[in-house]
Amino acid sequence: MKRLILAIATLCMPHMTGHAQTPVNHAPQGFDVLRNDITHGKIDTIVYASKTVGTRRKAVVYTPPGYSKKTRYPVLYLLHGIGGDEKEWLRGGTPQVILDNLYADGKLAPMIVVMPNGRAMKDDRATGNIMAPDKIQAFATFEQDLLQDLIPFIEKQFPVFTDREHRAIAGLSMGGGQSLNFGLGNPDKFAWVGGFSSAPNTRKPELLVPDPETAKKQLRLLWISCGDNDNLISFSKRTHDYLYENKVPHVYYIEPGGHDFNVWKNGLYMFSQLLFKPVDPAAFAKYTVLGTPAATNVRNAAYPQILPDNRVVFRLKAPQAQRVQIDLVKKYDLVKDTAGYWTGTTDSVGEGFHYYSLLIDGVAVADPASETFFGMGRMAAGIEIPFADGSFYATKDVPHGDVRIKRYFSSVTNSWRRCLVYTPPGYDSATDQQYPVLYLLHGGGEDERGWSAQGKTDLIIDNLIAAGQAKPMLIVMMDGNVSTGSFNEQSLRNFENELMRVVVPYIEKNFRVAATPGNRALAGLSMGGIQTLYAGINNTDQFAYLGVFSSGWFGGKQPAAEQQYAFMKQSADKINGNLKQFWIAMGGKEDIAYNNCQNMLARFDEMKIKYSYSEYPGGHTWPVWRNNLYKFAQLLFK
């Protein structure tokens, strides 16, 4: 096999090719070039009395081609940055040229554009120390100047509509922050809001949009855009993340570029075309050039990128390869360019965590741009897809527990082994407190790291404890791989011995835990679910809570299953009496274990075994199992 040089590209690219190419949503060449063969709008400077500032202030007004005082127009208020004034857009962005060209091409609704000075103070020039506290405060003061002085003046002097549906606000940098603050803070005044490369003056998202349901009803368009190499992009992203989590329709538009007018002019070009027209929020996810680097990328890796509609863009360099594919849920062919870069875009991918592989001339390898995880029996790349309902495993400002690596010698395997132990917040200081324990088992092809790395166990439990929805508990994530060869009754017996003779005694000797059945729980996914069905059912006098995720005894009269069914039939009264929760969950009908589970439950019903059943759609995947843990943990030790 030829030696392959793999390197993740850090270069930006204006166009992306591949299996499902992202629509190009960018201003064409010449969009900002003056055209002499078209009708032009007019630029004027107006002066208005500002009671807020106590002086007369200036603003620039653009009126569209064919402007008539007999026609009523909507208004866009367009704001500048921290070092600018009312003429900054004219000097750097030529908005009149951009808008004239759009009118000529029939792409713009007629509108008046007002470019004020957003520094509301008597000396409002961008001179001296533009970062001085009084000048920074003046940008906040402009909200009152805008609402109480400028807008009334414009509505008196120009033939404009005076309702919120015909009023928009947008701006660049500091003006982008102002636009989001003022526009979202005054929904009775603005239905159209845009922030281009919004600066740190942007309020925190929960303050910008404290009531997401109301925002959904009131906003016609919320636009957030930024260059991918802009050091301020984190402020746009945090706003986008909050809006995504709360399902507030918006455009999150990322393009190649920095903090400059190349980006802002394109922002105006794209944003202005959507104003004062019917818009389809379902199409908002299509407006972008670039995606956002996945949270699971290694540091500084630009790709893979996730687009707003959860398609994933891959780009890597392998100049000597003959064929490159991505195996992510399904396989996608990448396309090679003349520089040796392979690029492609997937379909929309389901939320949460997924393993994936690069297939280089048929050989599956881990993507060097991604963090790797032990899954599929090897180290594999993984990608985290944003999930609007994933706040239960988000990193939040709450007390956090620890995940500790503990090594122990196993008399069952005659080897040194390890487990991971989650201890809740305050464990080290609460020296007189004993805690209940959940023993949590991984699936086939994974190990003790799975529930911590892929499952986000610590974050799920941290958030539940902080919300008062789960008892503080220890979680022991042990390695369930105790046998080589077939997964049969002998391997299950080996696991039971490892759990009961080694791991449980080790934990109860080395941690402050309540060593009673009512303070022990056992749960697992897939293979770990079968181990729970075996070891847990055999020891209901030791575990009062059992959780089985995406699992079930195999069909076809498997000996281990039939022996366990026989045991359960004999012990039904004991099992029902000992277990406070026997909780079984599946990832919907698409879960590969679904039929096995349904057949098993039918057998349980015949034996009158009591259980609770839950389904969460998503198949045999980590997004399902995270949700299973989230729900199961709330039932424990109460």
C-alpha positions as CSV (number, residue, x, y, z in Angstrom):
1,M,0.0,0.0,0.0
2,K,1.3,3.4,-0.9
3,R,2.4,5.7,1.8
4,L,-0.4,8.2,2.4
5,I,0.2,11.7,3.7
6,L,-2.8,12.7,5.8
7,A,-3.2,16.2,7.1
8,I,-6.3,18.0,8.0
9,A,-6.7,21.2,6.0
10,T,-6.7,24.4,7.9
11,L,-7.2,26.5,4.8
12,C,-10.6,28.1,4.2
13,M,-12.4,27.3,1.0
14,P,-15.1,29.3,-0.7
15,H,-16.7,26.3,-2.4
16,M,-17.2,22.8,-1.1
17,T,-17.6,19.8,-3.3
18,G,-18.7,16.2,-2.5
19,H,-21.5,13.9,-2.2
20,A,-24.1,16.5,-1.2
21,Q,-22.6,19.9,-2.0
22,T,-23.5,22.8,0.3
23,P,-25.4,25.6,-1.6
24,V,-23.2,28.5,-2.3
25,N,-24.7,31.5,-0.5
26,H,-22.2,34.3,-1.1
27,A,-22.1,37.6,-2.9
28,P,-21.0,37.1,-6.5
29,Q,-17.9,38.9,-7.9
30,G,-18.8,42.5,-8.7
31,F,-21.7,42.8,-6.2
32,D,-20.1,45.9,-4.7
33,V,-18.9,47.5,-8.0
34,L,-20.6,50.7,-9.2
35,R,-22.7,50.1,-12.2
36,N,-23.4,53.2,-14.4
37,D,-26.2,51.6,-16.4
38,I,-28.7,51.4,-13.6
39,T,-30.7,53.8,-11.5
40,H,-29.1,54.8,-8.2
41,G,-30.5,55.6,-4.8
42,K,-29.5,58.8,-2.9
43,I,-27.4,59.4,0.1
44,D,-28.2,62.4,2.5
45,T,-27.1,63.5,5.9
46,I,-29.8,64.4,8.3
47,V,-29.6,66.2,11.7
48,Y,-32.0,65.4,14.5
49,A,-32.5,66.7,18.0
50,S,-31.5,64.1,20.7
51,K,-33.2,64.7,24.0
52,T,-31.3,61.6,25.3
53,V,-27.9,63.2,24.6
54,G,-28.9,66.8,24.9
55,T,-27.6,67.9,21.5
56,R,-28.2,67.7,17.7
57,R,-26.9,64.5,16.1
58,K,-26.2,63.3,12.6
59,A,-27.2,60.2,10.6
60,V,-26.8,59.2,7.0
61,V,-29.9,58.1,5.1
62,Y,-30.1,56.1,1.9
63,T,-33.3,56.3,-0.1
64,P,-33.8,53.7,-2.8
65,P,-33.9,54.3,-6.6
66,G,-37.3,55.7,-7.6
67,Y,-37.9,57.0,-4.1
68,S,-41.2,58.9,-3.9
69,K,-42.7,60.7,-0.9
70,K,-46.1,59.3,-2.0
71,T,-44.9,55.7,-1.2
72,R,-44.4,54.3,2.3
73,Y,-41.2,52.3,2.9
74,P,-39.9,49.9,5.6
75,V,-36.7,51.0,7.3
76,L,-33.4,49.3,8.1
77,Y,-31.3,50.9,10.8
78,L,-27.7,49.9,10.0
79,L,-25.1,50.4,12.8
80,H,-21.3,50.8,12.7
81,G,-18.4,49.4,14.8
82,I,-16.5,50.7,17.9
83,G,-14.1,52.8,15.8
84,G,-16.6,54.2,13.4
85,D,-19.4,56.7,13.1
86,E,-22.3,57.4,10.8
87,K,-20.1,57.3,7.8
88,E,-18.2,54.1,8.5
89,W,-20.4,52.0,6.3
90,L,-20.0,54.5,3.4
91,R,-16.2,54.5,3.8
92,G,-15.7,50.8,4.1
93,G,-18.8,49.0,2.9
94,T,-20.4,51.1,0.0
95,P,-23.9,50.0,1.0
96,Q,-25.5,52.3,-1.5
97,V,-23.6,50.4,-4.3
98,I,-24.5,47.0,-3.0
99,L,-28.2,47.9,-2.5
100,D,-28.4,49.7,-5.9
101,N,-27.2,46.6,-7.7
102,L,-29.6,44.4,-5.8
103,Y,-32.5,46.7,-6.8
104,A,-31.4,46.6,-10.4
105,D,-31.4,42.8,-10.3
106,G,-34.9,42.6,-8.7
107,K,-33.6,41.0,-5.5
108,L,-34.5,43.7,-2.9
109,A,-37.7,45.1,-1.4
110,P,-37.6,48.9,-1.6
111,M,-36.5,50.3,1.8
112,I,-34.9,53.3,3.4
113,V,-31.6,52.6,5.2
114,V,-30.6,54.8,8.2
115,M,-27.0,54.8,9.3
116,P,-26.7,56.6,12.6
117,N,-23.9,57.3,15.0
118,G,-24.2,54.6,17.7
119,R,-22.0,56.4,20.1
120,A,-24.6,58.5,22.0
121,M,-22.6,61.3,23.6
122,K,-22.0,64.9,22.9
123,D,-18.6,64.3,21.5
124,D,-19.5,61.3,19.4
125,R,-16.4,61.2,17.2
126,A,-14.2,58.2,17.1
127,T,-11.2,60.1,18.5
128,G,-8.9,59.6,21.4
129,N,-9.3,56.4,23.4
130,I,-12.3,54.7,21.8
131,M,-12.2,52.1,24.6
132,A,-12.7,54.7,27.3
133,P,-15.5,53.7,29.7
134,D,-17.7,56.8,28.8
135,K,-17.4,55.9,25.1
136,I,-18.3,52.3,25.7
137,Q,-21.3,53.4,27.8
138,A,-22.4,55.7,25.0
139,F,-23.0,52.6,22.8
140,A,-25.5,51.3,25.4
141,T,-27.0,54.7,25.8
142,F,-27.7,54.8,22.1
143,E,-30.7,52.4,22.7
144,Q,-32.7,55.3,24.2
145,D,-31.5,57.7,21.6
146,L,-32.6,55.3,18.8
147,L,-36.0,54.5,20.3
148,Q,-36.9,57.9,21.7
149,D,-35.3,60.4,19.3
150,L,-34.0,59.0,16.0
151,I,-36.9,56.6,15.1
152,P,-39.6,59.3,15.8
153,F,-37.6,61.8,13.7
154,I,-37.4,59.4,10.7
155,E,-41.0,58.5,11.0
156,K,-41.9,62.2,11.0
157,Q,-39.6,63.3,8.1
158,F,-39.9,60.3,5.8
159,P,-42.8,58.3,4.3
160,V,-42.2,55.1,6.3
161,F,-44.3,52.4,7.9
162,T,-44.3,52.8,11.7
163,D,-45.0,49.2,12.8
164,R,-42.5,46.6,13.9
165,E,-43.1,44.4,10.8
166,H,-41.6,47.1,8.7
167,R,-38.6,47.9,10.9
168,A,-35.2,46.1,10.9
169,I,-31.9,46.6,12.7
170,A,-28.5,45.3,11.9
171,G,-24.9,46.2,12.4
172,L,-21.2,45.2,12.4
173,S,-19.0,44.4,15.4
174,M,-20.1,46.7,18.2
175,G,-23.0,47.6,16.1
176,G,-23.8,43.9,15.7
177,G,-23.9,43.6,19.5
178,Q,-26.1,46.7,19.7
179,S,-28.5,45.3,17.0
180,L,-28.9,42.0,18.9
181,N,-29.3,43.8,22.2
182,F,-31.7,46.5,21.0
183,G,-33.6,44.4,18.5
184,L,-34.2,41.4,20.7
185,G,-34.7,43.6,23.7
186,N,-37.4,45.5,22.0
187,P,-39.5,43.0,20.0
188,D,-42.4,45.4,19.9
189,K,-40.1,47.7,17.7
190,F,-38.2,45.3,15.5
191,A,-39.2,42.1,13.7
192,W,-36.0,41.8,11.7
193,V,-32.6,41.6,13.5
194,G,-29.1,41.0,12.2
195,G,-25.7,40.9,13.9
196,F,-22.6,40.8,11.7
197,S,-19.5,39.7,13.7
198,S,-21.1,40.8,16.9
199,A,-18.7,42.1,19.5
200,P,-18.4,41.3,23.3
201,N,-21.0,44.0,24.1
202,T,-23.5,41.3,23.0
203,R,-25.6,40.3,26.0
204,K,-25.5,36.7,27.1
205,P,-28.0,34.6,25.2
206,E,-30.3,34.0,28.1
207,L,-30.6,37.8,28.6
208,L,-31.0,38.4,24.9
209,V,-33.8,35.9,24.5
210,P,-35.2,35.2,28.0
211,D,-38.5,33.9,26.6
212,P,-37.7,31.7,23.5
213,E,-41.4,30.9,22.9
214,T,-42.3,34.5,22.6
215,A,-39.3,35.2,20.3
216,K,-40.4,32.4,18.0
217,K,-43.8,34.2,17.5
218,Q,-42.4,37.7,17.2
219,L,-39.3,37.4,15.1
220,R,-39.6,37.4,11.3
221,L,-35.8,37.0,10.8
222,L,-32.8,36.7,13.2
223,W,-29.5,36.7,11.4
224,I,-26.1,35.9,13.0
225,S,-23.0,35.9,10.8
226,C,-19.3,35.9,11.3
227,G,-16.0,35.1,9.6
228,D,-14.5,31.8,10.5
229,N,-11.1,33.5,11.4
230,D,-12.7,36.2,13.5
231,N,-11.4,36.2,17.1
232,L,-14.9,37.3,18.2
233,I,-16.7,34.3,16.7
234,S,-17.3,32.8,20.1
235,F,-19.9,35.5,20.8
236,S,-21.9,34.6,17.7
237,K,-21.6,30.9,18.4
238,R,-22.8,31.1,22.0
239,T,-25.9,33.0,20.8
240,H,-26.4,30.4,18.1
241,D,-26.0,27.5,20.5
242,Y,-28.6,28.9,22.8
243,L,-31.0,29.6,20.0
244,Y,-30.5,26.1,18.6
245,E,-31.0,24.5,22.0
246,N,-34.3,26.5,22.4
247,K,-35.4,25.9,18.8
248,V,-35.6,29.6,17.9
249,P,-35.4,29.8,14.1
250,H,-32.4,31.8,13.0
251,V,-29.7,32.0,10.4
252,Y,-26.2,31.1,11.5
253,Y,-24.0,32.1,8.6
254,I,-20.2,31.4,8.7
255,E,-17.9,32.4,5.9
256,P,-14.2,32.5,5.2
257,G,-12.7,35.7,6.6
258,G,-11.8,37.8,9.6
259,H,-13.2,40.9,11.3
260,D,-13.4,43.2,8.3
261,F,-15.6,44.7,5.6
262,N,-15.2,41.7,3.2
263,V,-17.3,39.8,5.7
264,W,-19.7,42.6,6.6
265,K,-20.4,43.6,3.0
266,N,-21.4,40.1,2.3
267,G,-23.5,40.0,5.4
268,L,-25.4,43.1,4.2
269,Y,-25.8,41.6,0.7
270,M,-27.3,38.3,2.1
271,F,-29.3,39.8,5.0
272,S,-30.9,42.7,3.0
273,Q,-32.4,40.3,0.4
274,L,-34.5,38.6,3.0
275,L,-35.9,41.7,4.5
276,F,-39.6,42.7,4.3
277,K,-40.6,39.6,2.3
278,P,-42.2,36.3,3.2
279,V,-39.5,34.1,4.7
280,D,-39.4,30.3,5.3
281,P,-37.7,29.5,8.6
282,A,-37.3,25.9,7.4
283,A,-34.8,27.3,4.8
284,F,-32.7,29.2,7.4
285,A,-30.3,26.3,7.8
286,K,-29.3,26.5,4.2
287,Y,-27.8,30.0,4.5
288,T,-24.1,29.5,5.2
289,V,-20.8,28.9,3.4
290,L,-18.9,27.1,6.1
291,G,-19.9,25.0,9.0
292,T,-18.7,24.9,12.6
293,P,-15.8,22.7,13.6
294,A,-17.1,19.7,15.5
295,A,-16.7,19.8,19.3
296,T,-14.9,16.4,19.0
297,N,-12.2,17.8,16.7
298,V,-8.6,17.9,18.0
299,R,-7.4,21.3,18.8
300,N,-7.2,23.7,15.8
301,A,-8.6,21.2,13.3
302,A,-10.9,23.1,11.0
303,Y,-12.6,19.9,9.7
304,P,-14.9,18.0,10.0
305,Q,-17.4,20.9,10.1
306,I,-21.1,20.7,11.0
307,L,-23.5,22.7,9.0
308,P,-26.7,24.2,10.6
309,D,-28.8,21.4,9.3
310,N,-26.4,18.8,10.8
311,R,-24.8,17.8,7.5
312,V,-21.1,17.2,8.0
313,V,-18.3,18.5,5.7
314,F,-15.1,16.6,5.6
315,R,-11.8,17.8,4.1
316,L,-8.4,16.1,4.3
317,K,-5.2,15.8,2.3
318,A,-4.2,12.4,0.9
319,P,-2.6,13.2,-2.5
320,Q,-1.6,9.6,-3.2
321,A,-4.9,8.0,-2.4
322,Q,-7.0,6.6,-5.2
323,R,-10.3,6.5,-3.2
324,V,-11.4,8.1,0.0
325,Q,-14.7,7.6,1.8
326,I,-16.3,8.6,5.0
327,D,-18.2,5.8,6.9
328,L,-20.6,7.8,9.1
329,V,-24.0,6.2,9.5
330,K,-23.6,5.4,5.8
331,K,-20.7,5.7,3.3
332,Y,-19.9,8.8,1.4
333,D,-17.4,9.2,-1.4
334,L,-15.1,12.3,-1.2
335,V,-13.9,14.2,-4.3
336,K,-10.3,15.0,-4.9
337,D,-9.0,18.3,-6.2
338,T,-5.8,19.2,-8.0
339,A,-4.0,20.0,-4.7
340,G,-4.7,16.5,-3.3
341,Y,-7.5,17.5,-0.9
342,W,-10.5,15.3,-0.6
343,T,-13.8,17.0,0.2
344,G,-17.4,15.8,0.7
345,T,-20.6,16.5,2.6
346,T,-22.8,14.0,4.2
347,D,-26.6,14.0,4.6
348,S,-28.0,15.3,7.8
349,V,-26.7,13.2,10.6
350,G,-28.7,12.3,13.8
351,E,-27.9,14.2,16.9
352,G,-25.4,13.2,19.5
353,F,-22.3,11.0,19.3
354,H,-21.4,8.8,16.4
355,Y,-18.3,6.7,15.6
356,Y,-16.9,7.1,12.0
357,S,-14.0,6.0,9.9
358,L,-11.9,7.2,7.0
359,L,-11.7,4.6,4.3
360,I,-8.5,5.1,2.5
361,D,-8.3,2.8,-0.5
362,G,-10.5,0.4,1.4
363,V,-8.6,0.6,4.7
364,A,-10.5,1.9,7.7
365,V,-8.5,4.4,9.7
366,A,-9.2,6.9,12.4
367,D,-9.4,10.5,11.3
368,P,-6.4,12.4,12.6
369,A,-8.5,15.5,12.9
370,S,-10.8,13.9,15.5
371,E,-10.5,12.8,19.0
372,T,-10.5,9.0,19.2
373,F,-12.6,6.7,21.3
374,F,-12.4,3.0,22.0
375,G,-15.4,1.6,20.1
376,M,-16.0,-1.1,17.5
377,G,-13.2,-3.0,19.1
378,R,-10.6,-0.5,18.2
379,M,-9.7,3.2,18.6
380,A,-12.1,5.0,16.3
381,A,-12.9,8.6,15.4
382,G,-16.0,10.1,16.9
383,I,-18.1,13.1,16.1
384,E,-20.5,15.0,18.3
385,I,-23.6,16.3,16.4
386,P,-25.4,19.2,18.1
387,F,-28.7,18.3,19.7
388,A,-31.3,20.8,20.6
389,D,-32.6,18.7,23.5
390,G,-29.1,17.9,24.7
391,S,-28.9,20.3,27.6
392,F,-29.0,17.5,30.0
393,Y,-25.5,16.6,29.1
394,A,-24.2,20.1,28.4
395,T,-21.3,21.6,30.5
396,K,-23.0,24.0,32.9
397,D,-22.1,26.3,35.7
398,V,-23.0,23.8,38.4
399,P,-20.8,21.9,40.9
400,H,-19.0,19.1,39.2
401,G,-17.9,15.7,40.4
402,D,-14.8,13.7,39.5
403,V,-14.0,10.7,37.3
404,R,-11.2,8.7,39.0
405,I,-9.2,6.0,37.4
406,K,-8.8,3.1,39.9
407,R,-6.5,0.0,39.3
408,Y,-7.1,-3.2,41.1
409,F,-5.9,-6.8,40.8
410,S,-8.6,-9.3,39.7
411,S,-8.5,-12.8,41.2
412,V,-11.0,-13.8,38.4
413,T,-8.8,-12.8,35.4
414,N,-5.5,-13.1,37.4
415,S,-4.5,-9.7,36.0
416,W,-4.4,-6.0,36.8
417,R,-7.5,-4.2,35.6
418,R,-9.0,-0.8,36.0
419,C,-12.4,0.9,36.5
420,L,-13.5,4.5,36.3
421,V,-15.4,5.8,39.3
422,Y,-17.5,9.0,39.2
423,T,-17.8,10.7,42.6
424,P,-20.4,13.4,43.1
425,P,-19.6,17.0,44.0
426,G,-18.6,17.4,47.6
427,Y,-17.6,13.7,48.0
428,D,-14.1,14.5,49.4
429,S,-15.4,17.0,52.0
430,A,-18.5,15.1,53.1
431,T,-16.4,12.6,55.1
432,D,-19.3,11.4,57.2
433,Q,-21.6,10.6,54.3
434,Q,-22.1,7.3,52.6
435,Y,-23.3,7.1,49.0
436,P,-25.3,4.7,46.9
437,V,-23.6,3.2,43.9
438,L,-24.6,2.5,40.3
439,Y,-22.5,-0.1,38.5
440,L,-22.7,1.0,34.8
441,L,-21.7,-1.4,32.0
442,H,-20.6,-0.7,28.5
443,G,-21.5,-2.5,25.2
444,G,-19.6,-4.9,23.0
445,G,-16.5,-3.5,21.4
446,E,-16.1,-0.9,24.1
447,D,-14.5,-0.8,27.5
448,E,-14.7,1.0,30.8
449,R,-14.0,4.4,29.1
450,G,-17.2,4.2,27.1
451,W,-19.7,5.6,29.5
452,S,-17.3,8.4,30.6
453,A,-16.0,9.5,27.2
454,Q,-18.8,8.7,24.8
455,G,-21.7,8.7,27.3
456,K,-20.9,11.9,29.2
457,T,-21.9,10.2,32.4
458,D,-20.3,12.8,34.7
459,L,-22.1,15.8,33.1
460,I,-25.5,14.0,33.0
461,I,-25.3,13.2,36.7
462,D,-23.7,16.6,37.7
463,N,-26.7,18.3,36.1
464,L,-29.3,16.0,37.6
465,I,-27.8,16.4,41.1
466,A,-27.7,20.2,40.7
467,A,-31.3,20.3,39.6
468,G,-32.4,18.1,42.5
469,Q,-33.5,15.3,40.2
470,A,-31.1,12.6,41.2
471,K,-29.5,11.5,44.5
472,P,-25.8,12.1,44.8
473,M,-24.3,8.7,43.9
474,L,-21.1,7.0,42.9
475,I,-21.0,5.4,39.4
476,V,-18.6,2.6,38.8
477,M,-17.8,2.1,35.1
478,M,-16.0,-1.3,35.0
479,D,-14.5,-3.2,32.1
480,G,-17.0,-5.9,31.1
481,N,-14.5,-7.7,28.8
482,V,-13.5,-10.5,31.2
483,S,-13.4,-13.4,28.7
484,T,-11.9,-14.1,25.3
485,G,-13.9,-16.0,22.7
486,S,-17.6,-16.6,22.6
487,F,-20.2,-14.6,24.5
488,N,-21.9,-17.5,26.3
489,E,-22.9,-18.6,29.8
490,Q,-19.3,-19.2,30.8
491,S,-18.4,-15.6,29.9
492,L,-21.5,-14.3,31.7
493,R,-20.5,-16.4,34.8
494,N,-17.0,-14.9,34.6
495,F,-18.4,-11.5,34.5
496,E,-20.7,-12.1,37.5
497,N,-17.7,-13.4,39.5
498,E,-15.7,-10.3,38.5
499,L,-18.5,-8.0,39.6
500,M,-19.5,-9.7,42.8
501,R,-16.2,-11.1,44.0
502,V,-13.8,-8.4,42.9
503,V,-15.3,-5.0,41.9
504,V,-18.1,-4.6,44.4
505,P,-15.9,-5.6,47.4
506,Y,-13.1,-3.3,46.1
507,I,-15.5,-0.3,45.8
508,E,-17.0,-0.9,49.2
509,K,-13.5,-1.2,50.8
510,N,-12.1,1.9,49.1
511,F,-15.0,4.3,48.9
512,R,-17.6,5.6,51.4
513,V,-20.6,3.8,50.1
514,A,-23.8,2.4,51.7
515,A,-23.3,-1.4,51.3
516,T,-26.9,-2.5,51.2
517,P,-29.1,-3.8,48.4
518,G,-31.2,-0.7,48.4
519,N,-28.2,1.4,47.7
520,R,-26.9,-0.6,44.8
521,A,-27.9,-0.5,41.2
522,L,-26.7,-2.3,38.1
523,A,-27.3,-1.2,34.5
524,G,-25.8,-1.7,31.1
525,L,-26.2,-1.1,27.4
526,S,-26.3,-3.8,24.7
527,M,-23.8,-6.5,25.9
528,G,-23.8,-4.8,29.3
529,G,-27.6,-5.1,29.3
530,I,-27.3,-8.9,28.9
531,Q,-24.7,-8.9,31.7
532,T,-27.2,-7.0,33.8
533,L,-29.9,-9.6,32.9
534,Y,-27.6,-12.4,34.1
535,A,-25.7,-11.0,37.0
536,G,-28.3,-8.6,38.2
537,I,-31.2,-11.1,38.1
538,N,-29.0,-13.7,39.8
539,N,-28.3,-11.2,42.6
540,T,-31.5,-9.3,43.3
541,D,-30.7,-9.7,47.0
542,Q,-27.7,-7.5,46.3
543,F,-29.2,-5.0,43.8
544,A,-32.5,-3.3,44.2
545,Y,-32.3,-1.5,40.8
546,L,-31.6,-3.0,37.4
547,G,-31.5,-1.1,34.1
548,V,-31.3,-2.8,30.7
549,F,-30.6,-0.5,27.7
550,S,-31.0,-1.6,24.1
551,S,-30.7,-5.3,25.0
552,G,-32.5,-8.5,25.3
553,W,-31.8,-12.2,25.4
554,F,-31.0,-13.6,22.0
555,G,-33.8,-15.6,20.3
556,G,-33.4,-19.1,18.9
557,K,-33.5,-21.0,22.3
558,Q,-30.0,-19.9,23.3
559,P,-28.8,-22.1,26.3
560,A,-27.8,-19.1,28.5
561,A,-31.2,-17.4,27.8
562,E,-33.2,-20.6,28.5
563,Q,-31.4,-21.3,31.7
564,Q,-32.0,-17.7,32.9
565,Y,-35.7,-17.9,31.9
566,A,-36.0,-21.1,33.9
567,F,-34.3,-19.4,36.9
568,M,-36.6,-16.4,36.6
569,K,-39.7,-18.5,36.4
570,Q,-38.7,-20.3,39.7
571,S,-37.7,-17.0,41.3
572,A,-40.4,-14.7,40.1
573,D,-41.8,-13.8,43.5
574,K,-38.3,-13.2,44.9
575,I,-37.3,-11.0,41.9
576,N,-40.5,-8.9,42.1
577,G,-40.1,-8.5,45.8
578,N,-36.5,-7.5,45.8
579,L,-36.4,-5.1,42.8
580,K,-37.6,-1.6,43.3
581,Q,-37.0,-0.8,39.6
582,F,-36.5,-3.3,36.7
583,W,-36.3,-0.7,34.0
584,I,-35.9,-1.7,30.3
585,A,-35.4,0.8,27.5
586,M,-35.0,0.5,23.8
587,G,-34.0,2.9,21.0
588,G,-37.3,2.4,19.1
589,K,-38.0,-0.2,16.4
590,E,-34.8,0.8,14.6
591,D,-32.8,-0.5,17.5
592,I,-31.0,-3.7,16.4
593,A,-31.9,-5.4,19.7
594,Y,-35.6,-4.4,19.4
595,N,-37.0,-7.8,18.4
596,N,-34.9,-9.7,20.9
597,C,-36.2,-7.4,23.6
598,Q,-39.8,-7.7,22.6
599,N,-39.6,-11.5,22.6
600,M,-37.9,-11.4,26.0
601,L,-40.6,-9.1,27.4
602,A,-43.3,-11.5,26.2
603,R,-41.6,-14.3,28.2
604,F,-41.4,-11.9,31.3
605,D,-45.1,-11.3,30.9
606,E,-45.8,-15.1,30.9
607,M,-43.8,-15.4,34.1
608,K,-45.5,-12.3,35.6
609,I,-42.1,-10.6,36.1
610,K,-42.7,-6.9,36.9
611,Y,-40.8,-4.3,34.8
612,S,-41.1,-0.8,33.4
613,Y,-40.5,-0.2,29.7
614,S,-39.4,2.9,27.9
615,E,-38.6,3.8,24.3
616,Y,-36.5,6.7,23.0
617,P,-36.0,6.8,19.2
618,G,-32.6,6.7,17.7
619,G,-31.6,3.1,17.3
620,H,-28.6,1.3,18.9
621,T,-26.6,4.5,19.5
622,W,-25.1,6.7,22.2
623,P,-27.7,9.4,21.9
624,V,-30.2,6.8,23.1
625,W,-28.1,5.5,25.9
626,R,-27.3,9.0,27.2
627,N,-31.0,9.6,27.4
628,N,-31.5,6.2,29.1
629,L,-29.0,7.1,31.8
630,Y,-30.6,10.5,32.3
631,K,-34.0,8.9,32.9
632,F,-32.9,5.9,34.9
633,A,-30.7,7.9,37.3
634,Q,-33.8,9.9,38.3
635,L,-35.5,6.7,39.5
636,L,-32.6,5.5,41.7
637,F,-32.3,5.3,45.5
638,K,-35.6,7.1,46.3
